[in-house]
Amino acid sequence: MGYSSWFRQHGEKHRKIMEKLTHMSDEEVIAYFRFENMVIHEPDFCPLYKENRKCHETDLLNCYLCACPNFRFDDSGFREREGKTLYSYCSIDSEDGSVFESKEALHQNCSACTVPHHEAYIRKHFKRDWFAIMKRVPPKS
């Protein structure tokens, strides 16, 4: 599965959850997306939930902004760099991010970065429409 199809599918899962939470305040929605709650109430949101495993090691992991708004991707690639195609990068160049390098490709590795999983960050960028928050992530059509 490419970035684009994952992004659309994940956004739709997010939208379906949000449709169930219209009665909640923004703070209640943010709390709902805490890892411990999501594992119990939304087990299909993330494949790691079935193993009760976090994607990022942090005490309070909030999954509201899974697929970081600072992530940029293009399934066709942005450019060539040293003979490899750059498919994704971090727009804020997070010091906790790194580059995963294969024989032919370069991809952003966000596994050590927790920026979008902190509730203060989520509050700052919060919108009930996940796609609105993520509007700069996918390439422009």
Contacts in CASP RR format, 6 or more apart in sequence:
PFRMAT RR
TARGET T0000
AUTHOR 0000-0000-0000
METHOD contacts of the structure
MODEL  1
MGYSSWFRQHGEKHRKIMEKLTHMSDEEVIAYFRFENMVIHEPDFCPLYK
ENRKCHETDLLNCYLCACPNFRFDDSGFREREGKTLYSYCSIDSEDGSVF
ESKEALHQNCSACTVPHHEAYIRKHFKRDWFAIMKRVPPKS
2 75 0 8 1.000
3 73 0 8 1.000
3 74 0 8 1.000
3 75 0 8 1.000
3 87 0 8 1.000
3 88 0 8 1.000
3 138 0 8 1.000
4 73 0 8 1.000
4 75 0 8 1.000
4 138 0 8 1.000
7 67 0 8 1.000
7 73 0 8 1.000
7 134 0 8 1.000
7 137 0 8 1.000
7 138 0 8 1.000
10 66 0 8 1.000
10 67 0 8 1.000
11 67 0 8 1.000
11 130 0 8 1.000
11 131 0 8 1.000
11 134 0 8 1.000
13 44 0 8 1.000
13 45 0 8 1.000
14 45 0 8 1.000
14 66 0 8 1.000
14 130 0 8 1.000
15 129 0 8 1.000
15 130 0 8 1.000
15 131 0 8 1.000
17 32 0 8 1.000
17 42 0 8 1.000
17 45 0 8 1.000
18 29 0 8 1.000
18 128 0 8 1.000
18 129 0 8 1.000
18 130 0 8 1.000
21 28 0 8 1.000
21 29 0 8 1.000
21 32 0 8 1.000
24 32 0 8 1.000
26 123 0 8 1.000
26 126 0 8 1.000
26 128 0 8 1.000
29 64 0 8 1.000
29 128 0 8 1.000
30 62 0 8 1.000
30 64 0 8 1.000
30 119 0 8 1.000
30 122 0 8 1.000
30 123 0 8 1.000
30 126 0 8 1.000
31 37 0 8 1.000
32 38 0 8 1.000
32 41 0 8 1.000
33 62 0 8 1.000
33 63 0 8 1.000
33 64 0 8 1.000
33 122 0 8 1.000
34 60 0 8 1.000
34 61 0 8 1.000
34 62 0 8 1.000
34 63 0 8 1.000
35 54 0 8 1.000
35 61 0 8 1.000
35 62 0 8 1.000
35 63 0 8 1.000
38 45 0 8 1.000
38 46 0 8 1.000
38 49 0 8 1.000
38 63 0 8 1.000
39 49 0 8 1.000
39 52 0 8 1.000
42 49 0 8 1.000
43 49 0 8 1.000
43 50 0 8 1.000
45 63 0 8 1.000
45 66 0 8 1.000
46 55 0 8 1.000
46 63 0 8 1.000
46 66 0 8 1.000
48 54 0 8 1.000
48 55 0 8 1.000
54 61 0 8 1.000
55 61 0 8 1.000
55 66 0 8 1.000
55 111 0 8 1.000
56 111 0 8 1.000
56 112 0 8 1.000
56 113 0 8 1.000
56 114 0 8 1.000
56 117 0 8 1.000
58 114 0 8 1.000
58 117 0 8 1.000
58 118 0 8 1.000
60 118 0 8 1.000
60 119 0 8 1.000
61 114 0 8 1.000
61 117 0 8 1.000
62 117 0 8 1.000
62 118 0 8 1.000
62 119 0 8 1.000
62 122 0 8 1.000
63 117 0 8 1.000
64 122 0 8 1.000
64 126 0 8 1.000
64 130 0 8 1.000
65 116 0 8 1.000
65 117 0 8 1.000
65 121 0 8 1.000
65 122 0 8 1.000
65 125 0 8 1.000
65 133 0 8 1.000
66 116 0 8 1.000
67 134 0 8 1.000
67 137 0 8 1.000
68 90 0 8 1.000
68 110 0 8 1.000
68 113 0 8 1.000
68 115 0 8 1.000
68 116 0 8 1.000
68 137 0 8 1.000
69 116 0 8 1.000
69 125 0 8 1.000
69 133 0 8 1.000
69 134 0 8 1.000
69 136 0 8 1.000
69 137 0 8 1.000
70 90 0 8 1.000
70 91 0 8 1.000
70 92 0 8 1.000
70 94 0 8 1.000
70 115 0 8 1.000
70 116 0 8 1.000
71 88 0 8 1.000
71 89 0 8 1.000
71 90 0 8 1.000
71 91 0 8 1.000
71 108 0 8 1.000
71 110 0 8 1.000
71 137 0 8 1.000
72 78 0 8 1.000
72 88 0 8 1.000
72 89 0 8 1.000
72 90 0 8 1.000
72 91 0 8 1.000
72 108 0 8 1.000
72 136 0 8 1.000
72 137 0 8 1.000
72 139 0 8 1.000
73 87 0 8 1.000
73 88 0 8 1.000
73 108 0 8 1.000
73 137 0 8 1.000
73 138 0 8 1.000
73 139 0 8 1.000
74 87 0 8 1.000
74 88 0 8 1.000
74 138 0 8 1.000
74 139 0 8 1.000
75 87 0 8 1.000
75 139 0 8 1.000
76 139 0 8 1.000
77 85 0 8 1.000
77 86 0 8 1.000
77 87 0 8 1.000
78 85 0 8 1.000
78 86 0 8 1.000
78 87 0 8 1.000
78 89 0 8 1.000
79 85 0 8 1.000
79 86 0 8 1.000
80 86 0 8 1.000
81 106 0 8 1.000
83 104 0 8 1.000
84 101 0 8 1.000
84 102 0 8 1.000
84 103 0 8 1.000
84 104 0 8 1.000
84 105 0 8 1.000
84 106 0 8 1.000
85 104 0 8 1.000
85 105 0 8 1.000
85 106 0 8 1.000
86 105 0 8 1.000
86 106 0 8 1.000
87 105 0 8 1.000
87 106 0 8 1.000
87 107 0 8 1.000
88 107 0 8 1.000
88 108 0 8 1.000
89 108 0 8 1.000
90 97 0 8 1.000
90 108 0 8 1.000
90 110 0 8 1.000
90 113 0 8 1.000
91 136 0 8 1.000
92 115 0 8 1.000
94 110 0 8 1.000
94 113 0 8 1.000
94 115 0 8 1.000
96 112 0 8 1.000
96 113 0 8 1.000
96 114 0 8 1.000
96 115 0 8 1.000
97 108 0 8 1.000
97 109 0 8 1.000
97 110 0 8 1.000
97 111 0 8 1.000
97 112 0 8 1.000
97 113 0 8 1.000
98 109 0 8 1.000
98 112 0 8 1.000
99 106 0 8 1.000
99 107 0 8 1.000
99 108 0 8 1.000
99 109 0 8 1.000
100 106 0 8 1.000
100 107 0 8 1.000
100 108 0 8 1.000
100 109 0 8 1.000
101 107 0 8 1.000
115 121 0 8 1.000
116 122 0 8 1.000
125 133 0 8 1.000
126 133 0 8 1.000
127 133 0 8 1.000
END
